[in-house]
Amino acid sequence: QVQLVESGGGLVQAGGSLRLSCAASGRTFSINTMGWFRQAPGKEREFVAAISWSGGSTYYADSVKGRFTISRENAKKTVYLQMNSLKTEDTAVHYCTAKTSSNYSDYRPRKYDDWGQGTQVTVSS
C-alpha cells in the first residue's frame, strides 16, 4: 500500500495561484502513475491531471489545461500541482492519488489504487 499526504491548499482570490504537494511513502516502487482529482460539495469527484512516474508524460482535464501544471520529483517521491489563474469554480477538496497502471490517460477514479486525505482549495471572487 502507498500512503499519500497532500499539502498546500488554502484560500486565494480569483486569478491567484497555489501549489499543492503530495508526498508518497510505503510501497512507492509500485507507483507508475500519480494524479490529482477534486470534489466540490454536491458534485462527483472529477479528474484534474495525471503524470507518468517514469517518463513524466502528463494528461489534463480540459477545464484546467493551460492553467494547471503537474510535475514530479522522483528523488523526493513527491508530485506537485501548480495552479495558476484560479477561478471560483476550482473551489474543491483536491485529492492526490496513485496507481500501479502506467495508463496515465485513463482518468477513471476507480482505476486508482491509493488516495490521500485531501486538501481544501477555496477561490474567492
N, C-alpha and C positions, 0 to 999 in steps of 0.2 A: 504494500500500500504506500501511496505517496501522500505526504502532508503538505498542504499549501496554505501560506499565510499572506494575506493581502495587506497593503498599507498605502497611504497617500490620498485617501478620499477626503472630502471636506465640502465647504461652501464656497462658491465662486460666482461672480457676476457673469452674465451672458457676455460672450466674446472673450472671456478669460481662458486660462489654461490650468490643467492639473496633470500630474504624472502619477500613475498608480504603479506599485511594485508588487511582485508576488515571488516569495521565496519558497523553493521546494526542498523537501527533505524526505528521508526514508528511501524507498526503492526508486531513486531517481534514474537509475540506469535503464529502467523500463519505459521512460518517457520518450516518445517520438514526436508528439505534438502538444503544444500548450496553447491555451486560448483564453479569451475573455467573453463573458456573457453579461447581460444586465437584465434586471427585472424591476419594472416600475409598479407602483401599487395598482392592483386590479388588472394587471396585464401578465401575459405569459413571459417566461424567460426567453430572451432573444439573443442571438449570436451577435457579437461585435467584431472580433478579429481572432485570427489564429496564426501560429508560426510553426514551421518545421524546426525541430530542435537541432537537427544536424546541419541542414543546408541553409536555414534561415529564410526559406520561402514563406511568403505571407499571403493572407487572404482576408478580405474585409467585407463587412456588410455595406451595402450601397449607402446607407444612412450616415456612415462615418467616413467613407472613403474621401481622401483628401484633407481630412481634419485630424484623424487619429493615426498614430503610428505604433505598431507593436514591434518590440525588439527583445533580444535575449542576451544574457551574459552567461555563457556556459560555465565558466570557472566558478561563478557565484551561484549557479543554479537558480537564476532569477530571470523573470520575464517582466517587461515593462509595458505600460500603455500610456503613451504621451497623447494627451487630449487637448487640442487647440480649437479655437473658435467655438467654444462650448455654447450650446443652445439650451433653453429651458427644457426641451424635450429629451435632453440627455440625462435628466434627473432620474436616478435609479440606484438600486443596490447593484454594484458591479462585482462579479464573481470571477475568480481565476480558476482554471480547470486544466486537466492534463489527461492524456490518453496514450495507450501503447500503439494505437494505429498511427501510421505515417500519412494517412489521408487527411491532410490539413484542410482541404476544401469541403469536407463533409461536415456541415455545421449543425447537424442534429445533436441536441443536448444529450440524448440517450446514448450516443456513441462515445461520450466522455466518461472516464473511469473515476476520477477523483476531483473533488471540489473544495475550494476554500470556504471560509465562513462569510465572505462578502464584505465590501466596504461601501459606505454610502457616499454618493456624489450628488450634490444638490446645486443646481444652477438657478440663480435668481435673475429676474428681469430688471 
